[in-house]
Each structure stands twice: as C-alpha cells, then as structure tokens.
C-alpha cells in the first residue's frame, strides 16, 4: 500500500521549490523560460534534494511528480527543461547554505 506523504515532507519540498523560484527571479538567465517550466524544475530539484536527504516518502514524491508532468504537459526530457533544471540546481547548491539545508532539516 502507498504511504502517505508527511506534512513536513510536503512543506520541505514546497519551501525548497519556493526558494529556487525566488533565486530564479533575481537571475537574468531565467527570463526566457516559462514560469511553469521554472516551477516544475524547482519542484524536481526539491524532490531530488529530499531524496538525497533520505526522505522516507521518495516513491510517493516521484508519483506526485509524474502526475504533475502529465497534467501540465511539460516535456521534462526537453533540452530547455533540463537546462533550466540544471541551472536552478547549480544556483541552489551555490547559495544553499544555510537556508536550503535548514528547510530540509526541519
């Protein structure tokens, strides 16, 4: 049976994704991307970070991502999406301490 995603896990993903979108707003490199692309890329990265932190809801978070991708019709294997996701990942990890770490450890 599927396990319920804990509130703190969902809030951690939301906080990390929000943090990344706030970082993206300050970076000119992201003006060419649709807001939905940035948002989904940020959610992908937030989920990736939670997986790295051994989040207990890995499978459930991946199912949520699959549903979002399907519903939003965003091609997550497109070059543009992957570049956006990777730029956000680099930005997150270069400004990660201590804010992003605090979010994950809550």
Biopython code that builds the backbone (N, CA, C, O; Angstrom):
import numpy as np
from Bio.PDB.StructureBuilder import StructureBuilder

atoms = [
    (1, "UNK", "N", (0.826, -1.205, 0.000)),
    (1, "UNK", "CA", (0.000, 0.000, 0.000)),
    (1, "UNK", "C", (0.865, 1.263, 0.000)),
    (1, "UNK", "O", (1.974, 1.289, 0.535)),
    (2, "UNK", "N", (0.326, 2.278, -0.606)),
    (2, "UNK", "CA", (1.041, 3.547, -0.651)),
    (2, "UNK", "C", (1.078, 4.191, 0.728)),
    (2, "UNK", "O", (0.127, 4.112, 1.505)),
    (3, "UNK", "N", (2.197, 4.823, 0.999)),
    (3, "UNK", "CA", (2.370, 5.534, 2.254)),
    (3, "UNK", "C", (1.993, 6.991, 2.045)),
    (3, "UNK", "O", (2.258, 7.565, 0.989)),
    (4, "UNK", "N", (1.393, 7.566, 3.026)),
    (4, "UNK", "CA", (1.021, 8.978, 2.970)),
    (4, "UNK", "C", (2.276, 9.827, 3.110)),
    (4, "UNK", "O", (3.159, 9.523, 3.912)),
    (5, "UNK", "N", (2.345, 10.889, 2.324)),
    (5, "UNK", "CA", (3.459, 11.827, 2.446)),
    (5, "UNK", "C", (3.204, 12.697, 3.673)),
    (5, "UNK", "O", (2.138, 13.296, 3.817)),
    (6, "UNK", "N", (4.177, 12.754, 4.531)),
    (6, "UNK", "CA", (4.040, 13.543, 5.763)),
    (6, "UNK", "C", (3.995, 15.034, 5.430)),
    (6, "UNK", "O", (4.582, 15.477, 4.443)),
    (7, "UNK", "N", (3.300, 15.792, 6.255)),
    (7, "UNK", "CA", (3.179, 17.231, 6.039)),
    (7, "UNK", "C", (4.537, 17.907, 5.973)),
    (7, "UNK", "O", (4.757, 18.765, 5.118)),
    (8, "UNK", "N", (5.458, 17.533, 6.867)),
    (8, "UNK", "CA", (6.764, 18.189, 6.878)),
    (8, "UNK", "C", (7.524, 17.909, 5.578)),
    (8, "UNK", "O", (8.305, 18.747, 5.127)),
    (9, "UNK", "N", (7.301, 16.738, 4.975)),
    (9, "UNK", "CA", (7.957, 16.418, 3.706)),
    (9, "UNK", "C", (7.399, 17.288, 2.580)),
    (9, "UNK", "O", (8.153, 17.820, 1.765)),
    (10, "UNK", "N", (6.090, 17.424, 2.543)),
    (10, "UNK", "CA", (5.479, 18.289, 1.527)),
    (10, "UNK", "C", (5.909, 19.741, 1.706)),
    (10, "UNK", "O", (6.224, 20.427, 0.733)),
    (11, "UNK", "N", (5.920, 20.206, 2.954)),
    (11, "UNK", "CA", (6.331, 21.590, 3.218)),
    (11, "UNK", "C", (7.794, 21.806, 2.871)),
    (11, "UNK", "O", (8.166, 22.882, 2.404)),
    (12, "UNK", "N", (8.621, 20.803, 3.092)),
    (12, "UNK", "CA", (10.035, 20.927, 2.728)),
    (12, "UNK", "C", (10.201, 21.062, 1.223)),
    (12, "UNK", "O", (10.982, 21.890, 0.755)),
    (13, "UNK", "N", (9.470, 20.253, 0.463)),
    (13, "UNK", "CA", (9.525, 20.353, -0.996)),
    (13, "UNK", "C", (9.020, 21.722, -1.434)),
    (13, "UNK", "O", (9.637, 22.374, -2.277)),
    (14, "UNK", "N", (7.906, 22.157, -0.869)),
    (14, "UNK", "CA", (7.348, 23.464, -1.221)),
    (14, "UNK", "C", (8.323, 24.594, -0.888)),
    (14, "UNK", "O", (8.533, 25.492, -1.703)),
    (15, "UNK", "N", (8.914, 24.553, 0.295)),
    (15, "UNK", "CA", (9.860, 25.597, 0.703)),
    (15, "UNK", "C", (11.094, 25.624, -0.204)),
    (15, "UNK", "O", (11.557, 26.692, -0.605)),
    (16, "UNK", "N", (11.619, 24.435, -0.523)),
    (16, "UNK", "CA", (12.794, 24.373, -1.406)),
    (16, "UNK", "C", (12.461, 24.860, -2.807)),
    (16, "UNK", "O", (13.264, 25.556, -3.429)),
    (17, "UNK", "N", (11.294, 24.503, -3.308)),
    (17, "UNK", "CA", (10.884, 24.951, -4.638)),
    (17, "UNK", "C", (10.673, 26.473, -4.646)),
    (17, "UNK", "O", (11.081, 27.160, -5.583)),
    (18, "UNK", "N", (10.042, 26.979, -3.608)),
    (18, "UNK", "CA", (9.826, 28.424, -3.498)),
    (18, "UNK", "C", (11.159, 29.164, -3.428)),
    (18, "UNK", "O", (11.343, 30.190, -4.083)),
    (19, "UNK", "N", (12.071, 28.646, -2.642)),
    (19, "UNK", "CA", (13.402, 29.239, -2.515)),
    (19, "UNK", "C", (14.082, 29.322, -3.880)),
    (19, "UNK", "O", (14.688, 30.342, -4.208)),
    (20, "UNK", "N", (13.985, 28.259, -4.675)),
    (20, "UNK", "CA", (14.602, 28.251, -6.009)),
    (20, "UNK", "C", (13.938, 29.255, -6.947)),
    (20, "UNK", "O", (14.625, 29.938, -7.707)),
    (21, "UNK", "N", (12.620, 29.352, -6.902)),
    (21, "UNK", "CA", (11.952, 30.317, -7.787)),
    (21, "UNK", "C", (12.305, 31.740, -7.387)),
    (21, "UNK", "O", (12.421, 32.614, -8.246)),
    (22, "UNK", "N", (12.478, 31.982, -6.097)),
    (22, "UNK", "CA", (12.918, 33.306, -5.650)),
    (22, "UNK", "C", (14.334, 33.607, -6.135)),
    (22, "UNK", "O", (14.643, 34.742, -6.498)),
    (23, "UNK", "N", (15.189, 32.592, -6.139)),
    (23, "UNK", "CA", (16.535, 32.779, -6.682)),
    (23, "UNK", "C", (16.470, 33.056, -8.193)),
    (23, "UNK", "O", (17.197, 33.910, -8.702)),
    (24, "UNK", "N", (15.608, 32.338, -8.895)),
    (24, "UNK", "CA", (15.494, 32.487, -10.347)),
    (24, "UNK", "C", (15.007, 33.877, -10.742)),
    (24, "UNK", "O", (15.417, 34.410, -11.774)),
    (25, "UNK", "N", (14.142, 34.461, -9.932)),
    (25, "UNK", "CA", (13.620, 35.801, -10.228)),
    (25, "UNK", "C", (14.750, 36.822, -10.306)),
    (25, "UNK", "O", (14.659, 37.795, -11.054)),
    (26, "UNK", "N", (15.800, 36.607, -9.545)),
    (26, "UNK", "CA", (16.929, 37.540, -9.498)),
    (26, "UNK", "C", (17.956, 37.314, -10.606)),
    (26, "UNK", "O", (18.883, 38.108, -10.767)),
    (27, "UNK", "N", (17.794, 36.242, -11.365)),
    (27, "UNK", "CA", (18.779, 35.873, -12.382)),
    (27, "UNK", "C", (18.238, 36.104, -13.790)),
    (27, "UNK", "O", (17.194, 35.566, -14.160)),
    (28, "UNK", "N", (18.946, 36.896, -14.556)),
    (28, "UNK", "CA", (18.531, 37.207, -15.921)),
    (28, "UNK", "C", (18.446, 35.958, -16.800)),
    (28, "UNK", "O", (17.637, 35.918, -17.728)),
    (29, "UNK", "N", (19.254, 34.953, -16.529)),
    (29, "UNK", "CA", (19.276, 33.728, -17.334)),
    (29, "UNK", "C", (17.922, 33.036, -17.428)),
    (29, "UNK", "O", (17.710, 32.232, -18.335)),
    (30, "UNK", "N", (17.015, 33.326, -16.527)),
    (30, "UNK", "CA", (15.739, 32.619, -16.490)),
    (30, "UNK", "C", (14.596, 33.353, -17.187)),
    (30, "UNK", "O", (13.474, 32.848, -17.205)),
    (31, "UNK", "N", (14.850, 34.527, -17.759)),
    (31, "UNK", "CA", (13.757, 35.282, -18.379)),
    (31, "UNK", "C", (13.160, 34.585, -19.600)),
    (31, "UNK", "O", (12.005, 34.833, -19.943)),
    (32, "UNK", "N", (13.915, 33.731, -20.250)),
    (32, "UNK", "CA", (13.413, 33.071, -21.450)),
    (32, "UNK", "C", (12.580, 31.823, -21.150)),
    (32, "UNK", "O", (12.006, 31.234, -22.067)),
    (33, "UNK", "N", (12.507, 31.417, -19.900)),
    (33, "UNK", "CA", (11.752, 30.212, -19.536)),
    (33, "UNK", "C", (10.345, 30.567, -19.071)),
    (33, "UNK", "O", (10.130, 31.582, -18.407)),
    (34, "UNK", "N", (9.399, 29.719, -19.430)),
    (34, "UNK", "CA", (8.029, 29.896, -18.945)),
    (34, "UNK", "C", (8.007, 29.694, -17.435)),
    (34, "UNK", "O", (8.779, 28.903, -16.893)),
    (35, "UNK", "N", (7.129, 30.407, -16.771)),
    (35, "UNK", "CA", (7.018, 30.287, -15.312)),
    (35, "UNK", "C", (6.724, 28.844, -14.905)),
    (35, "UNK", "O", (7.246, 28.365, -13.899)),
    (36, "UNK", "N", (5.899, 28.158, -15.674)),
    (36, "UNK", "CA", (5.572, 26.764, -15.337)),
    (36, "UNK", "C", (6.797, 25.863, -15.453)),
    (36, "UNK", "O", (6.931, 24.908, -14.689)),
    (37, "UNK", "N", (7.687, 26.149, -16.391)),
    (37, "UNK", "CA", (8.914, 25.369, -16.539)),
    (37, "UNK", "C", (9.818, 25.576, -15.331)),
    (37, "UNK", "O", (10.365, 24.617, -14.788)),
    (38, "UNK", "N", (9.972, 26.816, -14.916)),
    (38, "UNK", "CA", (10.793, 27.118, -13.742)),
    (38, "UNK", "C", (10.194, 26.460, -12.498)),
    (38, "UNK", "O", (10.913, 25.874, -11.688)),
    (39, "UNK", "N", (8.889, 26.561, -12.358)),
    (39, "UNK", "CA", (8.233, 25.987, -11.186)),
    (39, "UNK", "C", (8.412, 24.475, -11.129)),
    (39, "UNK", "O", (8.749, 23.930, -10.079)),
    (40, "UNK", "N", (8.190, 23.801, -12.244)),
    (40, "UNK", "CA", (8.327, 22.345, -12.246)),
    (40, "UNK", "C", (9.787, 21.926, -12.074)),
    (40, "UNK", "O", (10.070, 20.936, -11.399)),
    (41, "UNK", "N", (10.702, 22.660, -12.670)),
    (41, "UNK", "CA", (12.126, 22.366, -12.490)),
    (41, "UNK", "C", (12.514, 22.529, -11.017)),
    (41, "UNK", "O", (13.296, 21.741, -10.486)),
    (42, "UNK", "N", (11.970, 23.540, -10.372)),
    (42, "UNK", "CA", (12.251, 23.761, -8.948)),
    (42, "UNK", "C", (11.686, 22.622, -8.103)),
    (42, "UNK", "O", (12.320, 22.192, -7.139)),
    (43, "UNK", "N", (10.508, 22.135, -8.456)),
    (43, "UNK", "CA", (9.911, 21.009, -7.729)),
    (43, "UNK", "C", (10.740, 19.748, -7.949)),
    (43, "UNK", "O", (10.972, 18.986, -7.011)),
    (44, "UNK", "N", (11.188, 19.525, -9.184)),
    (44, "UNK", "CA", (12.072, 18.386, -9.467)),
    (44, "UNK", "C", (13.306, 18.442, -8.581)),
    (44, "UNK", "O", (13.679, 17.448, -7.958)),
    (45, "UNK", "N", (13.939, 19.609, -8.526)),
    (45, "UNK", "CA", (15.160, 19.755, -7.728)),
    (45, "UNK", "C", (14.884, 19.595, -6.239)),
    (45, "UNK", "O", (15.682, 18.994, -5.519)),
    (46, "UNK", "N", (13.770, 20.124, -5.780)),
    (46, "UNK", "CA", (13.421, 19.988, -4.366)),
    (46, "UNK", "C", (13.223, 18.516, -4.015)),
    (46, "UNK", "O", (13.659, 18.053, -2.961)),
    (47, "UNK", "N", (12.566, 17.797, -4.902)),
    (47, "UNK", "CA", (12.364, 16.367, -4.683)),
    (47, "UNK", "C", (13.696, 15.635, -4.702)),
    (47, "UNK", "O", (13.939, 14.744, -3.888)),
    (48, "UNK", "N", (14.545, 16.014, -5.628)),
    (48, "UNK", "CA", (15.883, 15.409, -5.713)),
    (48, "UNK", "C", (16.667, 15.629, -4.418)),
    (48, "UNK", "O", (17.340, 14.720, -3.932)),
    (49, "UNK", "N", (16.576, 16.826, -3.871)),
    (49, "UNK", "CA", (17.278, 17.118, -2.630)),
    (49, "UNK", "C", (16.699, 16.302, -1.481)),
    (49, "UNK", "O", (17.443, 15.810, -0.633)),
    (50, "UNK", "N", (15.384, 16.154, -1.447)),
    (50, "UNK", "CA", (14.753, 15.351, -0.398)),
    (50, "UNK", "C", (15.195, 13.895, -0.497)),
    (50, "UNK", "O", (15.426, 13.243, 0.521)),
    (51, "UNK", "N", (15.314, 13.386, -1.718)),
    (51, "UNK", "CA", (15.785, 12.011, -1.916)),
    (51, "UNK", "C", (17.210, 11.879, -1.393)),
    (51, "UNK", "O", (17.545, 10.893, -0.735)),
    (52, "UNK", "N", (18.040, 12.862, -1.681)),
    (52, "UNK", "CA", (19.421, 12.830, -1.193)),
    (52, "UNK", "C", (19.482, 12.872, 0.326)),
    (52, "UNK", "O", (20.398, 12.318, 0.934)),
    (53, "UNK", "N", (18.515, 13.522, 0.926)),
    (53, "UNK", "CA", (18.478, 13.625, 2.385)),
    (53, "UNK", "C", (17.754, 12.432, 3.011)),
    (53, "UNK", "O", (17.422, 12.451, 4.196)),
    (54, "UNK", "N", (17.514, 11.402, 2.208)),
    (54, "UNK", "CA", (16.897, 10.155, 2.672)),
    (54, "UNK", "C", (15.466, 10.350, 3.169)),
    (54, "UNK", "O", (15.057, 9.768, 4.174)),
    (55, "UNK", "N", (14.730, 11.162, 2.460)),
    (55, "UNK", "CA", (13.322, 11.377, 2.774)),
    (55, "UNK", "C", (12.585, 10.032, 2.700)),
    (55, "UNK", "O", (12.839, 9.236, 1.797)),
    (56, "UNK", "N", (11.700, 9.785, 3.622)),
    (56, "UNK", "CA", (11.010, 8.495, 3.671)),
    (56, "UNK", "C", (9.890, 8.379, 2.640)),
    (56, "UNK", "O", (9.324, 7.300, 2.470)),
    (57, "UNK", "N", (9.567, 9.450, 1.963)),
    (57, "UNK", "CA", (8.458, 9.437, 1.008)),
    (57, "UNK", "C", (8.933, 9.502, -0.443)),
    (57, "UNK", "O", (8.226, 10.044, -1.292)),
    (58, "UNK", "N", (10.102, 8.967, -0.740)),
    (58, "UNK", "CA", (10.672, 9.061, -2.080)),
    (58, "UNK", "C", (9.722, 8.596, -3.173)),
    (58, "UNK", "O", (9.499, 9.312, -4.150)),
    (59, "UNK", "N", (9.167, 7.413, -3.015)),
    (59, "UNK", "CA", (8.287, 6.847, -4.035)),
    (59, "UNK", "C", (7.040, 7.706, -4.215)),
    (59, "UNK", "O", (6.616, 7.953, -5.344)),
    (60, "UNK", "N", (6.460, 8.153, -3.132)),
    (60, "UNK", "CA", (5.254, 8.970, -3.196)),
    (60, "UNK", "C", (5.537, 10.311, -3.866)),
    (60, "UNK", "O", (4.727, 10.798, -4.654)),
    (61, "UNK", "N", (6.688, 10.909, -3.553)),
    (61, "UNK", "CA", (7.051, 12.184, -4.188)),
    (61, "UNK", "C", (7.246, 11.999, -5.693)),
    (61, "UNK", "O", (6.865, 12.867, -6.479)),
    (62, "UNK", "N", (7.832, 10.885, -6.093)),
    (62, "UNK", "CA", (8.019, 10.612, -7.519)),
    (62, "UNK", "C", (6.680, 10.448, -8.222)),
    (62, "UNK", "O", (6.528, 10.875, -9.366)),
    (63, "UNK", "N", (5.709, 9.836, -7.555)),
    (63, "UNK", "CA", (4.371, 9.686, -8.136)),
    (63, "UNK", "C", (3.703, 11.049, -8.323)),
    (63, "UNK", "O", (3.039, 11.299, -9.329)),
    (64, "UNK", "N", (3.891, 11.911, -7.347)),
    (64, "UNK", "CA", (3.341, 13.273, -7.451)),
    (64, "UNK", "C", (3.959, 13.984, -8.658)),
    (64, "UNK", "O", (3.249, 14.631, -9.428)),
    (65, "UNK", "N", (5.270, 13.865, -8.823)),
    (65, "UNK", "CA", (5.948, 14.476, -9.964)),
    (65, "UNK", "C", (5.416, 13.933, -11.283)),
    (65, "UNK", "O", (5.167, 14.703, -12.211)),
    (66, "UNK", "N", (5.239, 12.636, -11.376)),
    (66, "UNK", "CA", (4.727, 12.031, -12.606)),
    (66, "UNK", "C", (3.344, 12.567, -12.946)),
    (66, "UNK", "O", (3.047, 12.835, -14.111)),
    (67, "UNK", "N", (2.508, 12.722, -11.942)),
    (67, "UNK", "CA", (1.168, 13.265, -12.160)),
    (67, "UNK", "C", (1.246, 14.707, -12.639)),
    (67, "UNK", "O", (0.527, 15.092, -13.561)),
    (68, "UNK", "N", (2.112, 15.512, -12.023)),
    (68, "UNK", "CA", (2.257, 16.914, -12.426)),
    (68, "UNK", "C", (2.734, 17.022, -13.869)),
    (68, "UNK", "O", (2.220, 17.835, -14.637)),
    (69, "UNK", "N", (3.709, 16.210, -14.234)),
    (69, "UNK", "CA", (4.250, 16.244, -15.594)),
    (69, "UNK", "C", (3.149, 15.924, -16.589)),
    (69, "UNK", "O", (3.015, 16.586, -17.618)),
    (70, "UNK", "N", (2.373, 14.916, -16.278)),
    (70, "UNK", "CA", (1.277, 14.508, -17.166)),
    (70, "UNK", "C", (0.229, 15.612, -17.295)),
    (70, "UNK", "O", (-0.201, 15.943, -18.399)),
    (71, "UNK", "N", (-0.173, 16.174, -16.169)),
    (71, "UNK", "CA", (-1.228, 17.193, -16.172)),
    (71, "UNK", "C", (-0.781, 18.512, -16.802)),
    (71, "UNK", "O", (-1.573, 19.187, -17.459)),
    (72, "UNK", "N", (0.481, 18.879, -16.604)),
    (72, "UNK", "CA", (0.982, 20.149, -17.131)),
    (72, "UNK", "C", (1.481, 20.047, -18.568)),
    (72, "UNK", "O", (1.733, 21.065, -19.214)),
    (73, "UNK", "N", (1.621, 18.836, -19.065)),
    (73, "UNK", "CA", (2.108, 18.602, -20.427)),
    (73, "UNK", "C", (3.445, 19.304, -20.697)),
    (73, "UNK", "O", (3.645, 19.901, -21.755)),
    (74, "UNK", "N", (4.334, 19.220, -19.738)),
    (74, "UNK", "CA", (5.671, 19.781, -19.911)),
    (74, "UNK", "C", (6.615, 18.639, -20.258)),
    (74, "UNK", "O", (6.636, 17.605, -19.590)),
    (75, "UNK", "N", (7.382, 18.842, -21.298)),
    (75, "UNK", "CA", (8.329, 17.824, -21.739)),
    (75, "UNK", "C", (9.578, 17.909, -20.861)),
    (75, "UNK", "O", (10.448, 18.752, -21.081)),
    (76, "UNK", "N", (9.653, 17.040, -19.881)),
    (76, "UNK", "CA", (10.758, 17.101, -18.921)),
    (76, "UNK", "C", (12.050, 16.497, -19.463)),
    (76, "UNK", "O", (13.077, 16.522, -18.784)),
    (77, "UNK", "N", (12.009, 15.965, -20.657)),
    (77, "UNK", "CA", (13.247, 15.480, -21.273)),
    (77, "UNK", "C", (13.714, 16.415, -22.380)),
    (77, "UNK", "O", (14.667, 16.122, -23.102)),
    (78, "UNK", "N", (13.022, 17.549, -22.499)),
    (78, "UNK", "CA", (13.456, 18.526, -23.498)),
    (78, "UNK", "C", (14.737, 19.205, -23.034)),
    (78, "UNK", "O", (15.008, 19.314, -21.838)),
    (79, "UNK", "N", (15.495, 19.645, -23.985)),
    (79, "UNK", "CA", (16.759, 20.321, -23.680)),
    (79, "UNK", "C", (16.534, 21.557, -22.812)),
    (79, "UNK", "O", (17.261, 21.783, -21.845)),
    (80, "UNK", "N", (15.515, 22.361, -23.164)),
    (80, "UNK", "CA", (15.225, 23.584, -22.403)),
    (80, "UNK", "C", (14.885, 23.288, -20.948)),
    (80, "UNK", "O", (15.377, 23.956, -20.039)),
    (81, "UNK", "N", (14.044, 22.288, -20.732)),
    (81, "UNK", "CA", (13.672, 21.953, -19.362)),
    (81, "UNK", "C", (14.890, 21.503, -18.568)),
    (81, "UNK", "O", (15.106, 21.941, -17.438)),
    (82, "UNK", "N", (15.679, 20.626, -19.168)),
    (82, "UNK", "CA", (16.847, 20.100, -18.449)),
    (82, "UNK", "C", (17.872, 21.186, -18.150)),
    (82, "UNK", "O", (18.500, 21.169, -17.092)),
    (83, "UNK", "N", (18.048, 22.125, -19.069)),
    (83, "UNK", "CA", (18.974, 23.233, -18.813)),
    (83, "UNK", "C", (18.448, 24.108, -17.683)),
    (83, "UNK", "O", (19.198, 24.503, -16.791)),
    (84, "UNK", "N", (17.160, 24.406, -17.728)),
    (84, "UNK", "CA", (16.550, 25.208, -16.664)),
    (84, "UNK", "C", (16.707, 24.510, -15.318)),
    (84, "UNK", "O", (17.117, 25.131, -14.338)),
    (85, "UNK", "N", (16.384, 23.230, -15.271)),
    (85, "UNK", "CA", (16.501, 22.444, -14.037)),
    (85, "UNK", "C", (17.945, 22.449, -13.525)),
    (85, "UNK", "O", (18.192, 22.630, -12.333)),
    (86, "UNK", "N", (18.890, 22.248, -14.442)),
    (86, "UNK", "CA", (20.299, 22.201, -14.037)),
    (86, "UNK", "C", (20.812, 23.559, -13.563)),
    (86, "UNK", "O", (21.594, 23.635, -12.615)),
    (87, "UNK", "N", (20.372, 24.629, -14.223)),
    (87, "UNK", "CA", (20.771, 25.970, -13.779)),
    (87, "UNK", "C", (20.235, 26.254, -12.378)),
    (87, "UNK", "O", (20.933, 26.818, -11.537)),
    (88, "UNK", "N", (18.995, 25.856, -12.144)),
    (88, "UNK", "CA", (18.417, 26.035, -10.816)),
    (88, "UNK", "C", (19.167, 25.205, -9.775)),
    (88, "UNK", "O", (19.395, 25.660, -8.653)),
    (89, "UNK", "N", (19.545, 23.993, -10.154)),
    (89, "UNK", "CA", (20.276, 23.110, -9.228)),
    (89, "UNK", "C", (21.610, 23.735, -8.819)),
    (89, "UNK", "O", (21.981, 23.732, -7.646)),
    (90, "UNK", "N", (22.320, 24.270, -9.809)),
    (90, "UNK", "CA", (23.601, 24.922, -9.525)),
    (90, "UNK", "C", (23.373, 26.142, -8.637)),
    (90, "UNK", "O", (24.086, 26.344, -7.653)),
    (91, "UNK", "N", (22.384, 26.946, -8.986)),
    (91, "UNK", "CA", (22.065, 28.130, -8.199)),
    (91, "UNK", "C", (21.706, 27.747, -6.760)),
    (91, "UNK", "O", (22.162, 28.380, -5.808)),
    (92, "UNK", "N", (20.896, 26.716, -6.617)),
    (92, "UNK", "CA", (20.502, 26.248, -5.289)),
    (92, "UNK", "C", (21.708, 25.794, -4.485)),
    (92, "UNK", "O", (21.838, 26.126, -3.307)),
    (93, "UNK", "N", (22.574, 25.048, -5.112)),
    (93, "UNK", "CA", (23.710, 24.482, -4.386)),
    (93, "UNK", "C", (24.827, 25.482, -4.143)),
    (93, "UNK", "O", (25.653, 25.269, -3.256)),
    (94, "UNK", "N", (24.875, 26.561, -4.902)),
    (94, "UNK", "CA", (25.885, 27.582, -4.628)),
    (94, "UNK", "C", (25.406, 28.571, -3.568)),
    (94, "UNK", "O", (26.215, 29.259, -2.947)),
    (95, "UNK", "N", (24.097, 28.640, -3.364)),
    (95, "UNK", "CA", (23.549, 29.538, -2.332)),
    (95, "UNK", "C", (22.853, 28.736, -1.244)),
    (95, "UNK", "O", (22.141, 29.294, -0.410)),
    (96, "UNK", "N", (23.055, 27.464, -1.256)),
    (96, "UNK", "CA", (22.319, 26.538, -0.407)),
    (96, "UNK", "C", (22.523, 26.750, 1.087)),
    (96, "UNK", "O", (21.571, 26.617, 1.856)),
    (97, "UNK", "N", (23.678, 27.059, 1.497)),
    (97, "UNK", "CA", (23.973, 27.139, 2.926)),
    (97, "UNK", "C", (23.660, 28.535, 3.438)),
    (97, "UNK", "O", (24.053, 29.497, 2.778)),
    (98, "UNK", "N", (22.999, 28.712, 4.539)),
    (98, "UNK", "CA", (22.370, 27.680, 5.341)),
    (98, "UNK", "C", (20.883, 27.501, 5.041)),
    (98, "UNK", "O", (20.257, 26.589, 5.582)),
    (99, "UNK", "N", (20.300, 28.356, 4.188)),
    (99, "UNK", "CA", (18.847, 28.384, 4.002)),
    (99, "UNK", "C", (18.261, 27.052, 3.536)),
    (99, "UNK", "O", (17.351, 26.525, 4.177)),
    (100, "UNK", "N", (18.764, 26.503, 2.436)),
    (100, "UNK", "CA", (18.194, 25.260, 1.912)),
    (100, "UNK", "C", (18.402, 24.106, 2.874)),
    (100, "UNK", "O", (17.520, 23.262, 3.027)),
    (101, "UNK", "N", (19.547, 24.057, 3.521)),
    (101, "UNK", "CA", (19.804, 22.996, 4.483)),
    (101, "UNK", "C", (18.835, 23.086, 5.654)),
    (101, "UNK", "O", (18.355, 22.067, 6.151)),
    (102, "UNK", "N", (18.551, 24.295, 6.087)),
    (102, "UNK", "CA", (17.590, 24.497, 7.180)),
    (102, "UNK", "C", (16.214, 23.988, 6.777)),
    (102, "UNK", "O", (15.525, 23.365, 7.585)),
    (103, "UNK", "N", (15.807, 24.244, 5.540)),
    (103, "UNK", "CA", (14.497, 23.801, 5.067)),
    (103, "UNK", "C", (14.396, 22.284, 5.101)),
    (103, "UNK", "O", (13.409, 21.737, 5.594)),
    (104, "UNK", "N", (15.410, 21.601, 4.581)),
    (104, "UNK", "CA", (15.382, 20.146, 4.515)),
    (104, "UNK", "C", (15.403, 19.527, 5.906)),
    (104, "UNK", "O", (14.766, 18.498, 6.131)),
    (105, "UNK", "N", (16.114, 20.128, 6.828)),
    (105, "UNK", "CA", (16.281, 19.527, 8.159)),
    (105, "UNK", "C", (15.135, 19.823, 9.114)),
    (105, "UNK", "O", (15.142, 19.327, 10.240)),
    (106, "UNK", "N", (14.168, 20.603, 8.708)),
    (106, "UNK", "CA", (13.051, 20.912, 9.598)),
    (106, "UNK", "C", (12.244, 19.686, 9.927)),
    (106, "UNK", "O", (11.264, 19.772, 10.667)),
]
sb = StructureBuilder()
sb.init_structure("model")
sb.init_model(0)
sb.init_chain("A")
sb.init_seg("    ")
for serial, (resi, resn, name, xyz) in enumerate(atoms, 1):
    if name == "N":
        sb.init_residue(resn, " ", resi, " ")
    sb.init_atom(name, np.array(xyz, "f"), 0.0, 1.0, " ", f" {name:<3s}", serial, name[0])
structure = sb.get_structure()
